[in-house]
Amino acid sequence: MENRRDQRKRTFIGAKILLNDGASVMDCLVRDLSDGGARLALDGAATVPGEFGLALSDGRSFQCTVQWRTLTGLGVRFSL
């Protein structure tokens, strides 16, 4: 059994990681989404800083803090 605060839903949503107040942008894919965070798939995940903005293609946006990372993905928690 997993210890998650929020139930996650599998998704396939395009998104953009916003760096330097939107001056730099990286494309990514939201693979799992919950009220508290997301799992992102992207090349070059090692270059993403610990905190950033995330803009989903459906118009929602979040401030994120990285909880874990691999070479091709990030687990993020949404900041308040």
mmJSON file of the N, C-alpha and C atoms, coordinates in Angstrom:
{"data_MODEL":{"atom_site":{
"group_PDB":["ATOM","ATOM","ATOM","ATOM","ATOM","ATOM","ATOM","ATOM","ATOM","ATOM","ATOM","ATOM","ATOM","ATOM","ATOM","ATOM","ATOM","ATOM","ATOM","ATOM","ATOM","ATOM","ATOM","ATOM","ATOM","ATOM","ATOM","ATOM","ATOM","ATOM","ATOM","ATOM","ATOM","ATOM","ATOM","ATOM","ATOM","ATOM","ATOM","ATOM","ATOM","ATOM","ATOM","ATOM","ATOM","ATOM","ATOM","ATOM","ATOM","ATOM","ATOM","ATOM","ATOM","ATOM","ATOM","ATOM","ATOM","ATOM","ATOM","ATOM","ATOM","ATOM","ATOM","ATOM","ATOM","ATOM","ATOM","ATOM","ATOM","ATOM","ATOM","ATOM","ATOM","ATOM","ATOM","ATOM","ATOM","ATOM","ATOM","ATOM","ATOM","ATOM","ATOM","ATOM","ATOM","ATOM","ATOM","ATOM","ATOM","ATOM","ATOM","ATOM","ATOM","ATOM","ATOM","ATOM","ATOM","ATOM","ATOM","ATOM","ATOM","ATOM","ATOM","ATOM","ATOM","ATOM","ATOM","ATOM","ATOM","ATOM","ATOM","ATOM","ATOM","ATOM","ATOM","ATOM","ATOM","ATOM","ATOM","ATOM","ATOM","ATOM","ATOM","ATOM","ATOM","ATOM","ATOM","ATOM","ATOM","ATOM","ATOM","ATOM","ATOM","ATOM","ATOM","ATOM","ATOM","ATOM","ATOM","ATOM","ATOM","ATOM","ATOM","ATOM","ATOM","ATOM","ATOM","ATOM","ATOM","ATOM","ATOM","ATOM","ATOM","ATOM","ATOM","ATOM","ATOM","ATOM","ATOM","ATOM","ATOM","ATOM","ATOM","ATOM","ATOM","ATOM","ATOM","ATOM","ATOM","ATOM","ATOM","ATOM","ATOM","ATOM","ATOM","ATOM","ATOM","ATOM","ATOM","ATOM","ATOM","ATOM","ATOM","ATOM","ATOM","ATOM","ATOM","ATOM","ATOM","ATOM","ATOM","ATOM","ATOM","ATOM","ATOM","ATOM","ATOM","ATOM","ATOM","ATOM","ATOM","ATOM","ATOM","ATOM","ATOM","ATOM","ATOM","ATOM","ATOM","ATOM","ATOM","ATOM","ATOM","ATOM","ATOM","ATOM","ATOM","ATOM","ATOM","ATOM","ATOM","ATOM","ATOM","ATOM","ATOM","ATOM","ATOM","ATOM","ATOM","ATOM","ATOM","ATOM","ATOM","ATOM","ATOM","ATOM","ATOM","ATOM","ATOM","ATOM"],
"id":[1,2,3,4,5,6,7,8,9,10,11,12,13,14,15,16,17,18,19,20,21,22,23,24,25,26,27,28,29,30,31,32,33,34,35,36,37,38,39,40,41,42,43,44,45,46,47,48,49,50,51,52,53,54,55,56,57,58,59,60,61,62,63,64,65,66,67,68,69,70,71,72,73,74,75,76,77,78,79,80,81,82,83,84,85,86,87,88,89,90,91,92,93,94,95,96,97,98,99,100,101,102,103,104,105,106,107,108,109,110,111,112,113,114,115,116,117,118,119,120,121,122,123,124,125,126,127,128,129,130,131,132,133,134,135,136,137,138,139,140,141,142,143,144,145,146,147,148,149,150,151,152,153,154,155,156,157,158,159,160,161,162,163,164,165,166,167,168,169,170,171,172,173,174,175,176,177,178,179,180,181,182,183,184,185,186,187,188,189,190,191,192,193,194,195,196,197,198,199,200,201,202,203,204,205,206,207,208,209,210,211,212,213,214,215,216,217,218,219,220,221,222,223,224,225,226,227,228,229,230,231,232,233,234,235,236,237,238,239,240],
"type_symbol":["N","C","C","N","C","C","N","C","C","N","C","C","N","C","C","N","C","C","N","C","C","N","C","C","N","C","C","N","C","C","N","C","C","N","C","C","N","C","C","N","C","C","N","C","C","N","C","C","N","C","C","N","C","C","N","C","C","N","C","C","N","C","C","N","C","C","N","C","C","N","C","C","N","C","C","N","C","C","N","C","C","N","C","C","N","C","C","N","C","C","N","C","C","N","C","C","N","C","C","N","C","C","N","C","C","N","C","C","N","C","C","N","C","C","N","C","C","N","C","C","N","C","C","N","C","C","N","C","C","N","C","C","N","C","C","N","C","C","N","C","C","N","C","C","N","C","C","N","C","C","N","C","C","N","C","C","N","C","C","N","C","C","N","C","C","N","C","C","N","C","C","N","C","C","N","C","C","N","C","C","N","C","C","N","C","C","N","C","C","N","C","C","N","C","C","N","C","C","N","C","C","N","C","C","N","C","C","N","C","C","N","C","C","N","C","C","N","C","C","N","C","C","N","C","C","N","C","C","N","C","C","N","C","C","N","C","C","N","C","C"],
"label_atom_id":["N","CA","C","N","CA","C","N","CA","C","N","CA","C","N","CA","C","N","CA","C","N","CA","C","N","CA","C","N","CA","C","N","CA","C","N","CA","C","N","CA","C","N","CA","C","N","CA","C","N","CA","C","N","CA","C","N","CA","C","N","CA","C","N","CA","C","N","CA","C","N","CA","C","N","CA","C","N","CA","C","N","CA","C","N","CA","C","N","CA","C","N","CA","C","N","CA","C","N","CA","C","N","CA","C","N","CA","C","N","CA","C","N","CA","C","N","CA","C","N","CA","C","N","CA","C","N","CA","C","N","CA","C","N","CA","C","N","CA","C","N","CA","C","N","CA","C","N","CA","C","N","CA","C","N","CA","C","N","CA","C","N","CA","C","N","CA","C","N","CA","C","N","CA","C","N","CA","C","N","CA","C","N","CA","C","N","CA","C","N","CA","C","N","CA","C","N","CA","C","N","CA","C","N","CA","C","N","CA","C","N","CA","C","N","CA","C","N","CA","C","N","CA","C","N","CA","C","N","CA","C","N","CA","C","N","CA","C","N","CA","C","N","CA","C","N","CA","C","N","CA","C","N","CA","C","N","CA","C","N","CA","C","N","CA","C","N","CA","C","N","CA","C","N","CA","C","N","CA","C"],
"label_alt_id":[null,null,null,null,null,null,null,null,null,null,null,null,null,null,null,null,null,null,null,null,null,null,null,null,null,null,null,null,null,null,null,null,null,null,null,null,null,null,null,null,null,null,null,null,null,null,null,null,null,null,null,null,null,null,null,null,null,null,null,null,null,null,null,null,null,null,null,null,null,null,null,null,null,null,null,null,null,null,null,null,null,null,null,null,null,null,null,null,null,null,null,null,null,null,null,null,null,null,null,null,null,null,null,null,null,null,null,null,null,null,null,null,null,null,null,null,null,null,null,null,null,null,null,null,null,null,null,null,null,null,null,null,null,null,null,null,null,null,null,null,null,null,null,null,null,null,null,null,null,null,null,null,null,null,null,null,null,null,null,null,null,null,null,null,null,null,null,null,null,null,null,null,null,null,null,null,null,null,null,null,null,null,null,null,null,null,null,null,null,null,null,null,null,null,null,null,null,null,null,null,null,null,null,null,null,null,null,null,null,null,null,null,null,null,null,null,null,null,null,null,null,null,null,null,null,null,null,null,null,null,null,null,null,null,null,null,null,null,null,null],
"label_comp_id":["MET","MET","MET","GLU","GLU","GLU","ASN","ASN","ASN","ARG","ARG","ARG","ARG","ARG","ARG","ASP","ASP","ASP","GLN","GLN","GLN","ARG","ARG","ARG","LYS","LYS","LYS","ARG","ARG","ARG","THR","THR","THR","PHE","PHE","PHE","ILE","ILE","ILE","GLY","GLY","GLY","ALA","ALA","ALA","LYS","LYS","LYS","ILE","ILE","ILE","LEU","LEU","LEU","LEU","LEU","LEU","ASN","ASN","ASN","ASP","ASP","ASP","GLY","GLY","GLY","ALA","ALA","ALA","SER","SER","SER","VAL","VAL","VAL","MET","MET","MET","ASP","ASP","ASP","CYS","CYS","CYS","LEU","LEU","LEU","VAL","VAL","VAL","ARG","ARG","ARG","ASP","ASP","ASP","LEU","LEU","LEU","SER","SER","SER","ASP","ASP","ASP","GLY","GLY","GLY","GLY","GLY","GLY","ALA","ALA","ALA","ARG","ARG","ARG","LEU","LEU","LEU","ALA","ALA","ALA","LEU","LEU","LEU","ASP","ASP","ASP","GLY","GLY","GLY","ALA","ALA","ALA","ALA","ALA","ALA","THR","THR","THR","VAL","VAL","VAL","PRO","PRO","PRO","GLY","GLY","GLY","GLU","GLU","GLU","PHE","PHE","PHE","GLY","GLY","GLY","LEU","LEU","LEU","ALA","ALA","ALA","LEU","LEU","LEU","SER","SER","SER","ASP","ASP","ASP","GLY","GLY","GLY","ARG","ARG","ARG","SER","SER","SER","PHE","PHE","PHE","GLN","GLN","GLN","CYS","CYS","CYS","THR","THR","THR","VAL","VAL","VAL","GLN","GLN","GLN","TRP","TRP","TRP","ARG","ARG","ARG","THR","THR","THR","LEU","LEU","LEU","THR","THR","THR","GLY","GLY","GLY","LEU","LEU","LEU","GLY","GLY","GLY","VAL","VAL","VAL","ARG","ARG","ARG","PHE","PHE","PHE","SER","SER","SER","LEU","LEU","LEU"],
"label_asym_id":["A","A","A","A","A","A","A","A","A","A","A","A","A","A","A","A","A","A","A","A","A","A","A","A","A","A","A","A","A","A","A","A","A","A","A","A","A","A","A","A","A","A","A","A","A","A","A","A","A","A","A","A","A","A","A","A","A","A","A","A","A","A","A","A","A","A","A","A","A","A","A","A","A","A","A","A","A","A","A","A","A","A","A","A","A","A","A","A","A","A","A","A","A","A","A","A","A","A","A","A","A","A","A","A","A","A","A","A","A","A","A","A","A","A","A","A","A","A","A","A","A","A","A","A","A","A","A","A","A","A","A","A","A","A","A","A","A","A","A","A","A","A","A","A","A","A","A","A","A","A","A","A","A","A","A","A","A","A","A","A","A","A","A","A","A","A","A","A","A","A","A","A","A","A","A","A","A","A","A","A","A","A","A","A","A","A","A","A","A","A","A","A","A","A","A","A","A","A","A","A","A","A","A","A","A","A","A","A","A","A","A","A","A","A","A","A","A","A","A","A","A","A","A","A","A","A","A","A","A","A","A","A","A","A","A","A","A","A","A","A"],
"label_entity_id":["1","1","1","1","1","1","1","1","1","1","1","1","1","1","1","1","1","1","1","1","1","1","1","1","1","1","1","1","1","1","1","1","1","1","1","1","1","1","1","1","1","1","1","1","1","1","1","1","1","1","1","1","1","1","1","1","1","1","1","1","1","1","1","1","1","1","1","1","1","1","1","1","1","1","1","1","1","1","1","1","1","1","1","1","1","1","1","1","1","1","1","1","1","1","1","1","1","1","1","1","1","1","1","1","1","1","1","1","1","1","1","1","1","1","1","1","1","1","1","1","1","1","1","1","1","1","1","1","1","1","1","1","1","1","1","1","1","1","1","1","1","1","1","1","1","1","1","1","1","1","1","1","1","1","1","1","1","1","1","1","1","1","1","1","1","1","1","1","1","1","1","1","1","1","1","1","1","1","1","1","1","1","1","1","1","1","1","1","1","1","1","1","1","1","1","1","1","1","1","1","1","1","1","1","1","1","1","1","1","1","1","1","1","1","1","1","1","1","1","1","1","1","1","1","1","1","1","1","1","1","1","1","1","1","1","1","1","1","1","1"],
"label_seq_id":[1,1,1,2,2,2,3,3,3,4,4,4,5,5,5,6,6,6,7,7,7,8,8,8,9,9,9,10,10,10,11,11,11,12,12,12,13,13,13,14,14,14,15,15,15,16,16,16,17,17,17,18,18,18,19,19,19,20,20,20,21,21,21,22,22,22,23,23,23,24,24,24,25,25,25,26,26,26,27,27,27,28,28,28,29,29,29,30,30,30,31,31,31,32,32,32,33,33,33,34,34,34,35,35,35,36,36,36,37,37,37,38,38,38,39,39,39,40,40,40,41,41,41,42,42,42,43,43,43,44,44,44,45,45,45,46,46,46,47,47,47,48,48,48,49,49,49,50,50,50,51,51,51,52,52,52,53,53,53,54,54,54,55,55,55,56,56,56,57,57,57,58,58,58,59,59,59,60,60,60,61,61,61,62,62,62,63,63,63,64,64,64,65,65,65,66,66,66,67,67,67,68,68,68,69,69,69,70,70,70,71,71,71,72,72,72,73,73,73,74,74,74,75,75,75,76,76,76,77,77,77,78,78,78,79,79,79,80,80,80],
"pdbx_PDB_ins_code":[null,null,null,null,null,null,null,null,null,null,null,null,null,null,null,null,null,null,null,null,null,null,null,null,null,null,null,null,null,null,null,null,null,null,null,null,null,null,null,null,null,null,null,null,null,null,null,null,null,null,null,null,null,null,null,null,null,null,null,null,null,null,null,null,null,null,null,null,null,null,null,null,null,null,null,null,null,null,null,null,null,null,null,null,null,null,null,null,null,null,null,null,null,null,null,null,null,null,null,null,null,null,null,null,null,null,null,null,null,null,null,null,null,null,null,null,null,null,null,null,null,null,null,null,null,null,null,null,null,null,null,null,null,null,null,null,null,null,null,null,null,null,null,null,null,null,null,null,null,null,null,null,null,null,null,null,null,null,null,null,null,null,null,null,null,null,null,null,null,null,null,null,null,null,null,null,null,null,null,null,null,null,null,null,null,null,null,null,null,null,null,null,null,null,null,null,null,null,null,null,null,null,null,null,null,null,null,null,null,null,null,null,null,null,null,null,null,null,null,null,null,null,null,null,null,null,null,null,null,null,null,null,null,null,null,null,null,null,null,null],
"Cartn_x":[0.838,0.0,0.883,0.544,1.336,0.919,1.888,1.62,1.525,0.421,0.207,-0.885,-0.68,-1.706,-2.915,-2.659,-3.724,-3.728,-4.912,-5.017,-4.565,-3.72,-3.233,-4.023,-4.082,-4.78,-3.792,-3.816,-2.96,-3.465,-2.536,-2.894,-1.931,-2.227,-1.369,-1.571,-1.112,-1.343,-0.024,-0.006,1.159,1.299,2.545,2.789,4.123,4.333,5.583,6.139,7.421,8.145,8.653,8.301,8.66,9.81,10.91,12.097,12.373,12.994,13.353,12.143,11.053,9.812,9.276,9.44,8.916,9.865,11.069,12.025,12.545,12.6,13.008,11.877,11.667,10.558,11.059,10.601,10.902,9.577,9.421,8.219,8.315,7.175,7.124,5.733,5.56,4.301,3.926,2.713,2.23,1.671,2.31,1.913,0.97,1.128,0.237,-0.05,-1.273,-1.668,-2.543,-2.283,-3.127,-3.333,-4.12,-4.33,-3.035,-2.106,-0.892,0.356,0.335,1.553,1.363,2.504,2.456,3.75,3.666,4.848,5.005,6.169,6.443,7.452,7.239,8.187,8.815,10.158,10.867,12.313,12.911,14.34,15.057,16.189,16.967,16.434,15.779,15.21,16.282,17.509,18.596,18.907,18.53,18.852,17.778,16.656,15.557,15.88,15.737,16.021,14.997,15.259,14.419,13.038,12.865,11.561,11.334,10.085,9.764,8.258,7.83,6.42,6.071,4.823,4.343,3.029,2.961,1.739,1.214,0.033,-0.591,-1.316,-1.421,-2.065,-3.56,-4.152,-5.574,-5.808,-4.737,-4.869,-4.516,-4.402,-4.025,-2.538,-2.151,-0.732,-0.442,0.802,1.224,2.651,2.995,4.383,4.77,5.946,6.332,7.659,7.771,9.018,9.329,10.551,10.95,11.087,10.46,10.545,11.499,11.574,12.513,12.764,13.857,14.159,14.923,14.72,15.496,16.005,16.67,17.156,16.017,14.868,13.764,12.477,12.548,11.321,11.529,10.444,10.438,9.15,9.264,8.084,8.038,6.931,6.848,5.673,5.841,4.775,4.37,3.074,2.581,2.726,3.293,3.483,2.245,2.007,0.852,1.226],
"Cartn_y":[-1.185,0.0,1.248,2.212,3.433,4.437,5.22,6.283,7.614,7.878,9.133,9.915,11.225,12.09,12.236,12.308,12.521,11.388,10.975,9.947,10.523,9.792,10.281,9.666,10.433,9.982,9.969,8.913,8.85,9.876,10.596,11.629,11.582,12.355,12.536,13.978,14.92,16.35,17.023,17.764,18.559,19.72,20.096,21.196,21.855,23.0,23.729,24.061,23.785,24.184,25.593,26.507,27.918,28.255,28.718,29.077,30.568,31.17,32.589,33.453,33.258,34.018,33.896,32.722,32.472,32.823,33.327,33.677,32.434,31.305,30.027,29.022,28.19,27.226,25.863,24.811,23.429,22.689,21.96,21.145,19.875,19.425,18.177,17.57,16.397,15.679,15.305,15.618,15.248,13.832,12.876,11.473,11.053,11.648,11.42,12.767,12.937,14.216,13.963,14.707,14.664,16.097,16.283,17.63,18.23,17.389,17.888,17.862,17.217,17.131,16.397,16.087,15.459,14.703,13.796,13.131,13.64,14.209,14.808,13.969,13.823,13.139,14.173,14.17,15.096,14.67,15.013,14.818,15.935,15.632,16.655,17.047,16.121,16.439,16.863,16.424,16.776,18.269,18.966,20.389,21.3,20.726,21.528,21.898,23.169,23.568,22.994,23.15,22.589,23.201,24.411,25.08,25.753,25.696,26.271,26.403,27.117,27.209,26.137,25.684,24.674,25.154,25.233,25.648,24.474,23.977,22.866,23.379,22.542,22.938,23.213,22.752,23.018,24.342,25.134,26.457,26.54,25.414,25.449,25.709,26.334,26.568,26.371,26.002,25.676,26.136,26.386,26.521,25.158,24.655,23.288,23.245,22.235,21.895,20.445,20.182,18.83,17.959,16.777,15.812,14.67,14.312,13.298,13.544,12.969,13.119,11.909,11.636,10.657,11.389,10.675,11.316,11.768,11.096,11.403,11.796,12.145,12.515,13.199,13.818,14.513,14.179,14.09,14.063,15.406,16.122,17.464,17.573,18.442,18.812,20.232,20.49,21.83,22.686,23.887,24.839,25.703,26.182,27.07,28.513],
"Cartn_z":[0.0,0.0,0.0,-0.805,-0.912,0.154,0.61,1.581,0.859,0.231,-0.484,0.209,0.286,0.88,-0.023,-1.323,-2.295,-3.309,-3.723,-4.747,-6.078,-6.783,-8.071,-9.204,-10.302,-11.495,-12.648,-13.439,-14.627,-15.638,-16.238,-17.198,-18.385,-19.371,-20.544,-20.99,-20.141,-20.347,-20.699,-21.777,-22.115,-21.145,-20.854,-19.913,-20.232,-19.601,-19.753,-18.373,-18.199,-16.991,-17.247,-16.354,-16.515,-15.572,-16.15,-15.382,-15.542,-14.551,-14.605,-14.937,-14.183,-14.393,-15.821,-16.418,-17.751,-18.884,-18.561,-19.61,-20.333,-19.614,-20.204,-20.003,-20.999,-20.969,-21.411,-20.719,-21.108,-21.253,-22.341,-22.527,-21.692,-21.172,-20.436,-20.584,-20.018,-20.052,-18.625,-18.209,-16.876,-16.989,-16.317,-16.407,-15.277,-14.103,-12.96,-12.338,-11.819,-11.238,-10.024,-8.952,-7.763,-7.296,-6.253,-5.725,-5.189,-4.743,-4.108,-4.947,-6.126,-6.913,-8.215,-8.858,-10.177,-10.449,-11.424,-11.972,-13.39,-13.675,-14.976,-15.738,-17.037,-17.91,-18.834,-18.895,-19.769,-19.914,-21.031,-21.208,-20.468,-19.883,-19.199,-17.846,-17.15,-15.841,-14.833,-15.049,-14.135,-14.155,-15.217,-15.328,-14.734,-14.315,-13.773,-12.321,-11.939,-10.557,-9.57,-8.296,-7.247,-7.137,-7.641,-7.628,-8.976,-9.455,-10.761,-10.908,-11.952,-12.298,-13.315,-13.282,-14.22,-14.808,-16.129,-16.833,-17.632,-17.276,-17.981,-19.216,-20.235,-21.481,-21.304,-20.187,-19.945,-19.209,-19.005,-18.406,-16.933,-16.243,-14.827,-14.697,-13.582,-13.327,-11.85,-11.552,-10.191,-9.968,-8.732,-8.312,-7.766,-8.144,-7.805,-7.062,-6.198,-5.517,-5.856,-6.323,-6.705,-5.458,-5.489,-4.402,-4.743,-6.018,-6.492,-7.976,-8.477,-9.907,-10.423,-11.705,-12.463,-13.705,-14.585,-15.817,-16.722,-16.644,-17.559,-16.844,-15.571,-14.887,-13.555,-13.092,-11.806,-11.062,-9.77,-8.903,-8.204,-8.307,-7.724,-6.77,-5.792,-4.864,-5.217,-5.225,-5.508,-4.266,-4.423,-3.326,-3.202,-2.012,-1.785,-1.95],
"occupancy":[1.0,1.0,1.0,1.0,1.0,1.0,1.0,1.0,1.0,1.0,1.0,1.0,1.0,1.0,1.0,1.0,1.0,1.0,1.0,1.0,1.0,1.0,1.0,1.0,1.0,1.0,1.0,1.0,1.0,1.0,1.0,1.0,1.0,1.0,1.0,1.0,1.0,1.0,1.0,1.0,1.0,1.0,1.0,1.0,1.0,1.0,1.0,1.0,1.0,1.0,1.0,1.0,1.0,1.0,1.0,1.0,1.0,1.0,1.0,1.0,1.0,1.0,1.0,1.0,1.0,1.0,1.0,1.0,1.0,1.0,1.0,1.0,1.0,1.0,1.0,1.0,1.0,1.0,1.0,1.0,1.0,1.0,1.0,1.0,1.0,1.0,1.0,1.0,1.0,1.0,1.0,1.0,1.0,1.0,1.0,1.0,1.0,1.0,1.0,1.0,1.0,1.0,1.0,1.0,1.0,1.0,1.0,1.0,1.0,1.0,1.0,1.0,1.0,1.0,1.0,1.0,1.0,1.0,1.0,1.0,1.0,1.0,1.0,1.0,1.0,1.0,1.0,1.0,1.0,1.0,1.0,1.0,1.0,1.0,1.0,1.0,1.0,1.0,1.0,1.0,1.0,1.0,1.0,1.0,1.0,1.0,1.0,1.0,1.0,1.0,1.0,1.0,1.0,1.0,1.0,1.0,1.0,1.0,1.0,1.0,1.0,1.0,1.0,1.0,1.0,1.0,1.0,1.0,1.0,1.0,1.0,1.0,1.0,1.0,1.0,1.0,1.0,1.0,1.0,1.0,1.0,1.0,1.0,1.0,1.0,1.0,1.0,1.0,1.0,1.0,1.0,1.0,1.0,1.0,1.0,1.0,1.0,1.0,1.0,1.0,1.0,1.0,1.0,1.0,1.0,1.0,1.0,1.0,1.0,1.0,1.0,1.0,1.0,1.0,1.0,1.0,1.0,1.0,1.0,1.0,1.0,1.0,1.0,1.0,1.0,1.0,1.0,1.0,1.0,1.0,1.0,1.0,1.0,1.0,1.0,1.0,1.0,1.0,1.0,1.0],
"B_iso_or_equiv":[0.0,0.0,0.0,0.0,0.0,0.0,0.0,0.0,0.0,0.0,0.0,0.0,0.0,0.0,0.0,0.0,0.0,0.0,0.0,0.0,0.0,0.0,0.0,0.0,0.0,0.0,0.0,0.0,0.0,0.0,0.0,0.0,0.0,0.0,0.0,0.0,0.0,0.0,0.0,0.0,0.0,0.0,0.0,0.0,0.0,0.0,0.0,0.0,0.0,0.0,0.0,0.0,0.0,0.0,0.0,0.0,0.0,0.0,0.0,0.0,0.0,0.0,0.0,0.0,0.0,0.0,0.0,0.0,0.0,0.0,0.0,0.0,0.0,0.0,0.0,0.0,0.0,0.0,0.0,0.0,0.0,0.0,0.0,0.0,0.0,0.0,0.0,0.0,0.0,0.0,0.0,0.0,0.0,0.0,0.0,0.0,0.0,0.0,0.0,0.0,0.0,0.0,0.0,0.0,0.0,0.0,0.0,0.0,0.0,0.0,0.0,0.0,0.0,0.0,0.0,0.0,0.0,0.0,0.0,0.0,0.0,0.0,0.0,0.0,0.0,0.0,0.0,0.0,0.0,0.0,0.0,0.0,0.0,0.0,0.0,0.0,0.0,0.0,0.0,0.0,0.0,0.0,0.0,0.0,0.0,0.0,0.0,0.0,0.0,0.0,0.0,0.0,0.0,0.0,0.0,0.0,0.0,0.0,0.0,0.0,0.0,0.0,0.0,0.0,0.0,0.0,0.0,0.0,0.0,0.0,0.0,0.0,0.0,0.0,0.0,0.0,0.0,0.0,0.0,0.0,0.0,0.0,0.0,0.0,0.0,0.0,0.0,0.0,0.0,0.0,0.0,0.0,0.0,0.0,0.0,0.0,0.0,0.0,0.0,0.0,0.0,0.0,0.0,0.0,0.0,0.0,0.0,0.0,0.0,0.0,0.0,0.0,0.0,0.0,0.0,0.0,0.0,0.0,0.0,0.0,0.0,0.0,0.0,0.0,0.0,0.0,0.0,0.0,0.0,0.0,0.0,0.0,0.0,0.0,0.0,0.0,0.0,0.0,0.0,0.0],
"pdbx_formal_charge":[null,null,null,null,null,null,null,null,null,null,null,null,null,null,null,null,null,null,null,null,null,null,null,null,null,null,null,null,null,null,null,null,null,null,null,null,null,null,null,null,null,null,null,null,null,null,null,null,null,null,null,null,null,null,null,null,null,null,null,null,null,null,null,null,null,null,null,null,null,null,null,null,null,null,null,null,null,null,null,null,null,null,null,null,null,null,null,null,null,null,null,null,null,null,null,null,null,null,null,null,null,null,null,null,null,null,null,null,null,null,null,null,null,null,null,null,null,null,null,null,null,null,null,null,null,null,null,null,null,null,null,null,null,null,null,null,null,null,null,null,null,null,null,null,null,null,null,null,null,null,null,null,null,null,null,null,null,null,null,null,null,null,null,null,null,null,null,null,null,null,null,null,null,null,null,null,null,null,null,null,null,null,null,null,null,null,null,null,null,null,null,null,null,null,null,null,null,null,null,null,null,null,null,null,null,null,null,null,null,null,null,null,null,null,null,null,null,null,null,null,null,null,null,null,null,null,null,null,null,null,null,null,null,null,null,null,null,null,null,null],
"auth_seq_id":[1,1,1,2,2,2,3,3,3,4,4,4,5,5,5,6,6,6,7,7,7,8,8,8,9,9,9,10,10,10,11,11,11,12,12,12,13,13,13,14,14,14,15,15,15,16,16,16,17,17,17,18,18,18,19,19,19,20,20,20,21,21,21,22,22,22,23,23,23,24,24,24,25,25,25,26,26,26,27,27,27,28,28,28,29,29,29,30,30,30,31,31,31,32,32,32,33,33,33,34,34,34,35,35,35,36,36,36,37,37,37,38,38,38,39,39,39,40,40,40,41,41,41,42,42,42,43,43,43,44,44,44,45,45,45,46,46,46,47,47,47,48,48,48,49,49,49,50,50,50,51,51,51,52,52,52,53,53,53,54,54,54,55,55,55,56,56,56,57,57,57,58,58,58,59,59,59,60,60,60,61,61,61,62,62,62,63,63,63,64,64,64,65,65,65,66,66,66,67,67,67,68,68,68,69,69,69,70,70,70,71,71,71,72,72,72,73,73,73,74,74,74,75,75,75,76,76,76,77,77,77,78,78,78,79,79,79,80,80,80],
"auth_comp_id":["MET","MET","MET","GLU","GLU","GLU","ASN","ASN","ASN","ARG","ARG","ARG","ARG","ARG","ARG","ASP","ASP","ASP","GLN","GLN","GLN","ARG","ARG","ARG","LYS","LYS","LYS","ARG","ARG","ARG","THR","THR","THR","PHE","PHE","PHE","ILE","ILE","ILE","GLY","GLY","GLY","ALA","ALA","ALA","LYS","LYS","LYS","ILE","ILE","ILE","LEU","LEU","LEU","LEU","LEU","LEU","ASN","ASN","ASN","ASP","ASP","ASP","GLY","GLY","GLY","ALA","ALA","ALA","SER","SER","SER","VAL","VAL","VAL","MET","MET","MET","ASP","ASP","ASP","CYS","CYS","CYS","LEU","LEU","LEU","VAL","VAL","VAL","ARG","ARG","ARG","ASP","ASP","ASP","LEU","LEU","LEU","SER","SER","SER","ASP","ASP","ASP","GLY","GLY","GLY","GLY","GLY","GLY","ALA","ALA","ALA","ARG","ARG","ARG","LEU","LEU","LEU","ALA","ALA","ALA","LEU","LEU","LEU","ASP","ASP","ASP","GLY","GLY","GLY","ALA","ALA","ALA","ALA","ALA","ALA","THR","THR","THR","VAL","VAL","VAL","PRO","PRO","PRO","GLY","GLY","GLY","GLU","GLU","GLU","PHE","PHE","PHE","GLY","GLY","GLY","LEU","LEU","LEU","ALA","ALA","ALA","LEU","LEU","LEU","SER","SER","SER","ASP","ASP","ASP","GLY","GLY","GLY","ARG","ARG","ARG","SER","SER","SER","PHE","PHE","PHE","GLN","GLN","GLN","CYS","CYS","CYS","THR","THR","THR","VAL","VAL","VAL","GLN","GLN","GLN","TRP","TRP","TRP","ARG","ARG","ARG","THR","THR","THR","LEU","LEU","LEU","THR","THR","THR","GLY","GLY","GLY","LEU","LEU","LEU","GLY","GLY","GLY","VAL","VAL","VAL","ARG","ARG","ARG","PHE","PHE","PHE","SER","SER","SER","LEU","LEU","LEU"],
"auth_asym_id":["A","A","A","A","A","A","A","A","A","A","A","A","A","A","A","A","A","A","A","A","A","A","A","A","A","A","A","A","A","A","A","A","A","A","A","A","A","A","A","A","A","A","A","A","A","A","A","A","A","A","A","A","A","A","A","A","A","A","A","A","A","A","A","A","A","A","A","A","A","A","A","A","A","A","A","A","A","A","A","A","A","A","A","A","A","A","A","A","A","A","A","A","A","A","A","A","A","A","A","A","A","A","A","A","A","A","A","A","A","A","A","A","A","A","A","A","A","A","A","A","A","A","A","A","A","A","A","A","A","A","A","A","A","A","A","A","A","A","A","A","A","A","A","A","A","A","A","A","A","A","A","A","A","A","A","A","A","A","A","A","A","A","A","A","A","A","A","A","A","A","A","A","A","A","A","A","A","A","A","A","A","A","A","A","A","A","A","A","A","A","A","A","A","A","A","A","A","A","A","A","A","A","A","A","A","A","A","A","A","A","A","A","A","A","A","A","A","A","A","A","A","A","A","A","A","A","A","A","A","A","A","A","A","A","A","A","A","A","A","A"],
"auth_atom_id":["N","CA","C","N","CA","C","N","CA","C","N","CA","C","N","CA","C","N","CA","C","N","CA","C","N","CA","C","N","CA","C","N","CA","C","N","CA","C","N","CA","C","N","CA","C","N","CA","C","N","CA","C","N","CA","C","N","CA","C","N","CA","C","N","CA","C","N","CA","C","N","CA","C","N","CA","C","N","CA","C","N","CA","C","N","CA","C","N","CA","C","N","CA","C","N","CA","C","N","CA","C","N","CA","C","N","CA","C","N","CA","C","N","CA","C","N","CA","C","N","CA","C","N","CA","C","N","CA","C","N","CA","C","N","CA","C","N","CA","C","N","CA","C","N","CA","C","N","CA","C","N","CA","C","N","CA","C","N","CA","C","N","CA","C","N","CA","C","N","CA","C","N","CA","C","N","CA","C","N","CA","C","N","CA","C","N","CA","C","N","CA","C","N","CA","C","N","CA","C","N","CA","C","N","CA","C","N","CA","C","N","CA","C","N","CA","C","N","CA","C","N","CA","C","N","CA","C","N","CA","C","N","CA","C","N","CA","C","N","CA","C","N","CA","C","N","CA","C","N","CA","C","N","CA","C","N","CA","C","N","CA","C","N","CA","C","N","CA","C","N","CA","C","N","CA","C","N","CA","C"],
"pdbx_PDB_model_num":[1,1,1,1,1,1,1,1,1,1,1,1,1,1,1,1,1,1,1,1,1,1,1,1,1,1,1,1,1,1,1,1,1,1,1,1,1,1,1,1,1,1,1,1,1,1,1,1,1,1,1,1,1,1,1,1,1,1,1,1,1,1,1,1,1,1,1,1,1,1,1,1,1,1,1,1,1,1,1,1,1,1,1,1,1,1,1,1,1,1,1,1,1,1,1,1,1,1,1,1,1,1,1,1,1,1,1,1,1,1,1,1,1,1,1,1,1,1,1,1,1,1,1,1,1,1,1,1,1,1,1,1,1,1,1,1,1,1,1,1,1,1,1,1,1,1,1,1,1,1,1,1,1,1,1,1,1,1,1,1,1,1,1,1,1,1,1,1,1,1,1,1,1,1,1,1,1,1,1,1,1,1,1,1,1,1,1,1,1,1,1,1,1,1,1,1,1,1,1,1,1,1,1,1,1,1,1,1,1,1,1,1,1,1,1,1,1,1,1,1,1,1,1,1,1,1,1,1,1,1,1,1,1,1,1,1,1,1,1,1]
}}}
